[in-house]
């Protein structure tokens, strides 16, 4: 499945992998716990603000990685591969779906690398996880929260409580998505292999049809990539602005509780984007392999 890689080729604005990002954020959380509340208020405040700005900077670097990887996907996709294939091979698809299961049981078909579940199970689980992440709503809320945070900091208003409340709700949703994601990792835990018997990844011909219908319905995930890419651009700009605002506002002040909330919130956001990238990539692989399956079944029994 899709993995983010560390790329430090640009010293001015380098990228950061999800593994390195979460590790560094965990180190900051540990450091926060070591801060002595009995020291002077100014010293404690300076330490917390230094950690806060460092975390914002790190998140910006991670976002560069997310943008680089997600921008590899088509920005102007009009229709998915499975949509194009099934529309141009409609008669063949219908004939195969109406065929006897016994006819294809021993046919050796392509499967995505390491996929251990059936096609339909892997696809349905992937879709439910993408739905739980809700990347469009997630990124829109994040933008709104960051804009409000900047406004409140500039206006010397209480920004900790409103942000903490919103962040807690968002993190609860991402926690649920992460649990689903981790549960369904088993769908991709098999040994590497290119082909399997048809009967190992489909229980009957009804599943083959349901797979097509499900993947066609999931096309909206792929058509929505462009909007996600645009929001990532917006998030990148907002993160840079927040970093600048905090650094240049002498009155800005943060508590240990707020810095902890921000650290966990940014970690959850980063993991959410990484999961999204992996799952969308896996969906594309499932689509492509579906077309290969249909070609194999047709060649296995061209006469029908």
TAVEN-V529719 format. One record per residue. N is the residue number from 1. RES is the residue in one small letter. SS is DSSP state (alpha for helix, beta for strand, coil for the rest). Layout:
N_RES_SS ; N_RES_SS
This chain:
1_x_coil ; 2_x_coil ; 3_x_coil ; 4_x_coil ; 5_x_coil ; 6_x_coil ; 7_x_coil ; 8_x_coil ; 9_x_coil ; 10_x_coil ; 11_x_coil ; 12_x_coil ; 13_x_coil ; 14_x_coil ; 15_x_coil ; 16_x_coil ; 17_x_coil ; 18_x_alpha ; 19_x_alpha ; 20_x_alpha ; 21_x_alpha ; 22_x_alpha ; 23_x_alpha ; 24_x_alpha ; 25_x_alpha ; 26_x_alpha ; 27_x_alpha ; 28_x_alpha ; 29_x_alpha ; 30_x_alpha ; 31_x_alpha ; 32_x_alpha ; 33_x_alpha ; 34_x_alpha ; 35_x_coil ; 36_x_coil ; 37_x_coil ; 38_x_coil ; 39_x_coil ; 40_x_coil ; 41_x_alpha ; 42_x_alpha ; 43_x_alpha ; 44_x_alpha ; 45_x_alpha ; 46_x_alpha ; 47_x_alpha ; 48_x_alpha ; 49_x_alpha ; 50_x_alpha ; 51_x_alpha ; 52_x_alpha ; 53_x_alpha ; 54_x_alpha ; 55_x_alpha ; 56_x_alpha ; 57_x_alpha ; 58_x_alpha ; 59_x_alpha ; 60_x_alpha ; 61_x_alpha ; 62_x_alpha ; 63_x_alpha ; 64_x_alpha ; 65_x_alpha ; 66_x_alpha ; 67_x_alpha ; 68_x_alpha ; 69_x_alpha ; 70_x_alpha ; 71_x_coil ; 72_x_coil ; 73_x_coil ; 74_x_coil ; 75_x_coil ; 76_x_coil ; 77_x_coil ; 78_x_coil ; 79_x_coil ; 80_x_coil ; 81_x_alpha ; 82_x_alpha ; 83_x_alpha ; 84_x_alpha ; 85_x_alpha ; 86_x_alpha ; 87_x_alpha ; 88_x_alpha ; 89_x_coil ; 90_x_alpha ; 91_x_alpha ; 92_x_alpha ; 93_x_alpha ; 94_x_alpha ; 95_x_alpha ; 96_x_alpha ; 97_x_alpha ; 98_x_coil ; 99_x_coil ; 100_x_coil ; 101_x_alpha ; 102_x_alpha ; 103_x_alpha ; 104_x_coil ; 105_x_coil ; 106_x_coil ; 107_x_coil ; 108_x_beta ; 109_x_beta ; 110_x_beta ; 111_x_coil ; 112_x_coil ; 113_x_coil ; 114_x_coil ; 115_x_coil ; 116_x_coil ; 117_x_coil ; 118_x_coil ; 119_x_alpha ; 120_x_alpha ; 121_x_alpha ; 122_x_alpha ; 123_x_alpha ; 124_x_alpha ; 125_x_alpha ; 126_x_alpha ; 127_x_alpha ; 128_x_alpha ; 129_x_alpha ; 130_x_alpha ; 131_x_alpha ; 132_x_alpha ; 133_x_alpha ; 134_x_coil ; 135_x_alpha ; 136_x_alpha ; 137_x_alpha ; 138_x_alpha ; 139_x_alpha ; 140_x_alpha ; 141_x_alpha ; 142_x_alpha ; 143_x_alpha ; 144_x_alpha ; 145_x_alpha ; 146_x_alpha ; 147_x_alpha ; 148_x_alpha ; 149_x_alpha ; 150_x_alpha ; 151_x_alpha ; 152_x_alpha ; 153_x_alpha ; 154_x_alpha ; 155_x_coil ; 156_x_coil ; 157_x_coil ; 158_x_coil ; 159_x_coil ; 160_x_alpha ; 161_x_alpha ; 162_x_alpha ; 163_x_alpha ; 164_x_alpha ; 165_x_alpha ; 166_x_alpha ; 167_x_alpha ; 168_x_alpha ; 169_x_alpha ; 170_x_alpha ; 171_x_alpha ; 172_x_alpha ; 173_x_alpha ; 174_x_alpha ; 175_x_alpha ; 176_x_alpha ; 177_x_alpha ; 178_x_alpha ; 179_x_alpha ; 180_x_alpha ; 181_x_alpha ; 182_x_alpha ; 183_x_alpha ; 184_x_alpha ; 185_x_alpha ; 186_x_alpha ; 187_x_alpha ; 188_x_alpha ; 189_x_coil ; 190_x_coil ; 191_x_coil ; 192_x_coil ; 193_x_coil ; 194_x_coil ; 195_x_beta ; 196_x_beta ; 197_x_beta ; 198_x_alpha ; 199_x_alpha ; 200_x_alpha ; 201_x_alpha ; 202_x_coil ; 203_x_coil ; 204_x_coil ; 205_x_alpha ; 206_x_alpha ; 207_x_alpha ; 208_x_alpha ; 209_x_alpha ; 210_x_alpha ; 211_x_alpha ; 212_x_alpha ; 213_x_alpha ; 214_x_alpha ; 215_x_alpha ; 216_x_alpha ; 217_x_alpha ; 218_x_coil ; 219_x_alpha ; 220_x_alpha ; 221_x_alpha ; 222_x_alpha ; 223_x_alpha ; 224_x_coil ; 225_x_alpha ; 226_x_alpha ; 227_x_alpha ; 228_x_alpha ; 229_x_alpha ; 230_x_alpha ; 231_x_alpha ; 232_x_alpha ; 233_x_alpha ; 234_x_alpha ; 235_x_alpha ; 236_x_alpha ; 237_x_alpha ; 238_x_alpha ; 239_x_alpha ; 240_x_alpha ; 241_x_alpha ; 242_x_alpha ; 243_x_alpha ; 244_x_alpha ; 245_x_alpha ; 246_x_alpha ; 247_x_alpha ; 248_x_alpha ; 249_x_coil ; 250_x_coil ; 251_x_coil ; 252_x_coil ; 253_x_coil ; 254_x_coil ; 255_x_coil ; 256_x_alpha ; 257_x_alpha ; 258_x_alpha ; 259_x_alpha ; 260_x_alpha ; 261_x_alpha ; 262_x_alpha ; 263_x_alpha ; 264_x_alpha ; 265_x_alpha ; 266_x_alpha ; 267_x_alpha ; 268_x_alpha ; 269_x_alpha ; 270_x_alpha ; 271_x_alpha ; 272_x_alpha ; 273_x_alpha ; 274_x_alpha ; 275_x_alpha ; 276_x_alpha ; 277_x_alpha ; 278_x_alpha ; 279_x_alpha ; 280_x_alpha ; 281_x_alpha ; 282_x_alpha ; 283_x_alpha ; 284_x_alpha ; 285_x_alpha ; 286_x_alpha ; 287_x_alpha ; 288_x_alpha ; 289_x_alpha ; 290_x_alpha ; 291_x_alpha ; 292_x_alpha ; 293_x_alpha ; 294_x_alpha ; 295_x_alpha ; 296_x_alpha ; 297_x_alpha ; 298_x_alpha ; 299_x_alpha ; 300_x_alpha ; 301_x_coil ; 302_x_coil ; 303_x_coil ; 304_x_coil
